[in-house]
Amino acid sequence: MENNSIISEQTVQDGKLYRHLNSLIVSHLRHNNLTQAATAVASATMTPLNVEAPPNKLLDLVAKGLAAEKDDVSRGTSSSPFQDLGASLPLPRPGATAIDFSSLPDLKGSSKGFPKHETRHLSEHKNVARCARFSPDGRFVATGSADTSIKLFEVSKIKQMLLPDAKDGPVRSVVKTYYDHIQPVNDLDFHPQGTILVSGAKDQTIKFFDVSKTNAKRSYRVIQDTHNVRSVSFHPSGDFLLAGTDHAIPHLYDINTFQCYLSANVPDNSPNGAINQVRYSCTGAMYVTASKDGAIRLWDGITANCVRSITAAHGTAEATSAIFTRDQRFVLSCGKDSTIKLWEAGSGRLVKQYLGAVHTQLRCQAIFNATEEFILSIDELNNEVVIWDAMTTDIVAKWPSNHVGAPRWLEHSPVESAFISCGTDRSIRFWKEV
């Protein structure tokens, strides 16, 4: 009888745990704008669709569990077949909180100060420096140029260059230079879990470079596309790669088979829909495109269907960049109408607008800093780096770019207060918090 009571109590506890887990799953899906999936899970598990849980609560718990399991493995106390999973999943840090940009109105006058940065000239290409990308761990940064080359820098060596008294003499931060494209390089991305760098270029190719091979100066794999490859973005799993091209529909590649998939669902086929930028969200549930026709389009990461089209997001001007916030709830876009805009992904509603910088000529980027508290972009007219408080929309700093002519690209480190600027003057500069 006592044994039956223990079993009954365990069953009750298991039931509570399952209900709590189902609630977290439904809430997680809903917060990430996966409404159909949330509805299906809610119906199958008899969980209320409007159940509330803190944003990213499920991811925080999984991250903590994987960290604890990793500790058990290091002590030799775990035999889980999933013990290596924690090293490969792109999970947020436990305790990391996303900023809810829609929760508060613009609080003018309450802006935070952006820390001072020092800047150093790193290197020069032989033609315009067009793009840059940091590796996910922040150890490397690569730049691409109109001279068809790609330079790879090691961030630790860049920091050595910044030291006032370098004991070992001059430090060379360029690890290697790749020469493999025959036309300008448009965009770069690093594999999320490996040492692979990909490049997209005007020669209609996507090339794969293994940065761990010290003597390699050419790619080891090539995808031949049918259009000018304007932008590239790895899926967080590393198994798929998106290419934004002169074609209006993103090209989705399986990197193991090189098979290309195209969406059959494009609600508005613009004659000038070439894609300036494509970026996955941090979980791969969605991706976003910024197009020459001024539209921002959101795509389902599983079905590849276009689920929302914000037409004329930047009027008749080109949309030049678009990125998700870490929690996938918002999209930050930049356009040649000299505006930067924050959109709610689930509704397409304009949440905030950042004004005060002129960008009408170059493929200008608007980026977050590592904490998403600030937004950085370029003022072409005054040749300045401009920084806004992301919540209040106030301009909190304007710095001379130190380039001859306005830079055309900014890229922020994912792990620290540092960023790269690439210039039409061919130069590359590194900026780091003082």
N, C-alpha and C positions, 0 to 999 in steps of 0.2 A: 504493500500500500504506500509506504514511504517512497519507494522507487518510482511509483506512478506519479506521485506528487512532484517529485524532482523533474520528471520528464515533462509534466504538464507546465511547470513553471518555466522550463527551458523553451517550450513551444511558444509560450506567451512572449517571452523575451525576444525570441527569434522573429515573431510576428511584428513586434514593435520596431525591431531593427530594419526589417524589410520595408515597412511602411515609411520609416524615416529615410531610407535609401531611395525609395521610389519618389518621395517628395523632393529630395535633392536633385535627382535626375530630371524630373519635370521642370523644376525651377531653373536648373542650369540650361536646359534646352530653350526655355522661354526667354531667359535673359540674353541668350545668344541669337535671338531672332529666328530660331528653328521651330516655328510655330506648328508646322505639320507633324514633325517628329514628337514635339511635346504633347500634342493632342493624342497621337497614337499611343504613346506610353501611358498617358493619363487614363485613356479608355481601357487599355489592356490590364492595368494594375488597379483600376478603380481609385485613382488618386485625383483629388480636385485639381483642375487645370490652373486655378488661380492661387495655388499654394505658394507661400512666400518663404524665401530663404535668402541670406545675404549673397550678393553677386560673388561668383568664384568660390563659394563655400566648398562645393564638391571638389574643385581643383585643389584648393588648399589642403583638404583632408587627404586626397590622393597623394599629393606631394609630400606631406608629413609622413604618411604611411610608407611610401617608397624610401624616404630618407631613413626611417626607423628600420626598415627591412635591410637597407644597405649596411646600417650599423651592425645588425645581427649577422649579416654575411661576413663582415670584416672580423667579427668575433668568433665566426665558425658555428653560429647557433641557428642558422637558417638553411633549409634545403629546398626553398621555393624554386620552381621552374621559371618563375618570372623575376628572378633576382637581378637580371641585367636590364630590366625594362626601365628602371629609373634613370639610367645613364642615357637613354635614347629618346625619351619623351620630352617634348618642348613644354614643360610645365612651369608655371610661375613660381617665384620664390614664396615659401610659406610666409604668410603675414603681409605680402604685397597687396596693396589696396588700389583699386582703379578709381580714377576721378570721375564722379558723376557730373558731367558738364551741364546736364539739364536740371539739376536739383536746386541750383541757386541762380538768381538773376545776375547780370553783370554788376559787380560791386566796384564802381569807379572809385579810385582813391585808396583802395585797400590792396594794391598789387604788391607782390613780392619783388625783392631785388634780385637780379640775375648776377651771379658771381663774376668777377673780373677774370678775363682769360689772357694768357700770353699766346703769341703766335710766332711760328717759325716757318720759313721757306724750306720745303723738303727737297723738291726736285723739279725738273721741267721735262715736259714732253717736247717733241719737235713740232707739234701743232697744238691746237686747242685741246685742253684737258676737259673732257666731256662728261665724265661720270665717276663715281666712287662707291665703294661698298665695304663695310666692316664685316669680318667674320663674326659668327654668333657669339663666340667667346671673347671678342674684342682683341684677340692677339694679333690679327693681321688686318690690313686695309689695302684694297686694290684700287687702282685708277685706270680708266680707259681713255683713249685719245683719238682725235681725228687723224693722227699719224699712223693709225692701225695698231699701235702697241698697247700693252698692258703692263703696268708696273705693280709689283707686290712689295709692300712695306711691312716690316715687323715693328709693332707698336712699342715694344720694350726698347728697341734701338732708337726709335724716335725720341722717347723720353730721355735717353742718355744724351742725345743731341742738345736737349733743353737744359742740361745741367751746366752751371757756370764754369765748373772746373772738372772737365772730363780727364781722368787720369791716363786713359789709354790713347789719347790723341783723338783725331777726327773720327767720328762714327759714321759709317755708311748705313743708312736705314733701308735702302732699296735692297731687298733680298734677291730679286731677279726681275728681268724684263722679258716678256713673251712677245714674239713676233710671229703671228700666224694668220691674221686677217689681212685681206687685201683692200678693205675699205674701212671707214671710220667705225670705231667701237661705240655703241650707244648705251649699253647697260651691262651690269655685272651682278652676280649673286654667288654666295658661298653655300655649299651643301650644309644642311643644318647639323649633321652629325659627323661629317667627314672632313677630308682635306681637299675637297674638290671645289674649284672655282669655275663658273661658267660665264661666258660672254656672249652677248648678242650684238650683231653688227649689220651695217648697211649692205654687206656682201651676201645677205640672206642666209647666213650660217649662225649656228649656236655651237660654241666650242667648249670642250671640257679639258681643264688643266688640273693635274695632280700637284698641288703646291708642296707636297712632302718629297717630291723627287727633285733633288738639289740641282741636277744638271739638265733637267728638261726645260726646253725653251719653246716647245710647240705642244699643241693639244694632242691628247691620245684618243679622243672621240669627237665626231662631228655630226651634228644634225643639219641636213640641208633643207631649209625652209623654202617657201615659194615667194616670200615677200621680204622686204627690208625689216629686220628684227630690231624693233625700237626698245623693247623692254623684256626682262626675264625675271622670273620669280619661282623659287623652289617651294614645293609643298613641304610642310613641317616634317613629314615622314621621310622626305628625300627621295621618294619613289616617282614623283611626278614633277614636271616642270612646265610652267606657263610661259608662253611667248606672246607679247603684244607686238603686232606688226602693222604694216600699211593696210592689212585686212581689218574689217570692222569687228570680227569675232576673234576672241583669244584662241590661240592654238595650244591645246593641252597635250603634252607628250608623256608617255610612259618611258622613263629613262632606261628601263631594262630592255624593252623591245623596240623603242623609238617610234611606236605607233602613235599617230596623231589623231586626236578626237576634236570634233567641232560641235558646238551647240546647234541644235535644230530649232531653238527657240530664241529668236531675236525680235523683240517687239517693234523696234523702229530701225529700219535699215537706212542709215544715213549715207549719202554719197561721199561725205567727207568724214567718215568715222574711223580713220586711222587711229591706232591706240598709242598714245604718248607714254603711258605707264600702266603696268599691271602689277598688283601686289596681293599676295595671300594674307588672310588673317592669321593670327598666331596659332590657331588650331587647325586651319585648313578648311573650316566649315564654310567659308565664303571667300571670294576674291573680288577685287574692285578694279575697274579700268577708268582711266582718264583719257578722253578722246579729243581729237582735233576739232570735232563739231561742237565742243563745249559741254558735252554730256559726261556725267558720272554714272557708271552702270555697276550694279551689284549682281554677282553670279553665285549660284549654289555650288559649293565645293564638291558635291557628290554627283549631282545630275548634270552639272555644267550649264544649267538653264539660267537665262537672265531673269532675275526675280524682281529687280527694280531698276528703272531708268529715270535718272534725274536729268531730264532734257534741259538744255540752256542753263545748266548749273552756273556757268560763267558767261551767260548771254550768248552772243555770237562769237566770242573769243575762245581760243583753244583752252581746254583744261589740260594743264601740263603735268600735274602730279596728283596722286590720291593714295592715302594710306589709312589703315584701320588703327583705332586705339587698341590697347592690349586686350580690353574686355570685349572687343568686337561690336560695341554698341554704337560707335560713332566713326565717321570717316572725315578725315581732314583733306581738303582739296585746295589746289592752287591753280590760278588761271592767268592768261594774258590780259585780263581786264583789271589787273592790279588789285585783285581781291584774294583773300584766303578765307575759306569757309569751312565750318564744322557742321556736318549733317548727322541726323539720327538715322542709323542704318535701317531700323525696323519700319520707319514711316516715311523716310525721305524728307523729313522736316528740317529746315535750316535752323540751327540752334544758336550759332555765334558767327560773327564776321570780324575779320581782322584787317584793318585798313591802315594806310599811312605809308605804304611802300609802293614804288612804281616798278612794275614788271610787265612789259608789253612785247619784248623782242625775243628773249631767250627762253629755253625750256626750263623755267625756274621751278625750284623745289620748295615746298613748305614742309618742315620736319618738326617733330617733337624732340625735346631733350630726353635723357634717359628716364626721368621720372614722370614725363608728360605734364609737367607743371608749366613749361614754357614752349613757345613756338618760335622757330628761327626761319628767316627767309632773306631775300636780297632786295635792296632798292637799287635798281639799275641806274636811275637818274643821278643819284648821289654816290654811287659806288660804295654802299654800306651794307653791313650785316645788321639786320633789324630783329629785335627780340620782343615778343609780346608775352604778357602774363596770359596763360591759356584760359584761365577762368574769368578774369575781368576784361580781357581784350585790350588792356592798356599796353602801349609801347613802353617797355622798361629800360631799353638800351638801344643805342645806335653806335656801331663801331666802324671806322674806316676798314675796308676789306683788305687793304695792303696789296691788292692786285692792281695791275695797270689795266683799267677797264673792269667792268663789273664781273664777278664770278658767275658761272652758269650752273654750278651744282654745289649743294651742301649735303653732307652726310654725317649724322651724329653717331658716336659710339653707343652700342647697346648696354654697356656696362659701367661707364664712367662719364665724368664731365669733360668731354673732349669731342671735337668734330673736325672734319676735313672740308676745305673749300678748293674747288677746281676752277681755273680761270681761262678766259679767252686769251689771256696773255701767256698761255701754255703752262703756267706754274701751278704747283700744288702746295697748299699751306696747311699746317696742323695747328689747331687751337686747343689749349688746355687750361683748365681752371687754375688760377694762381693760388 
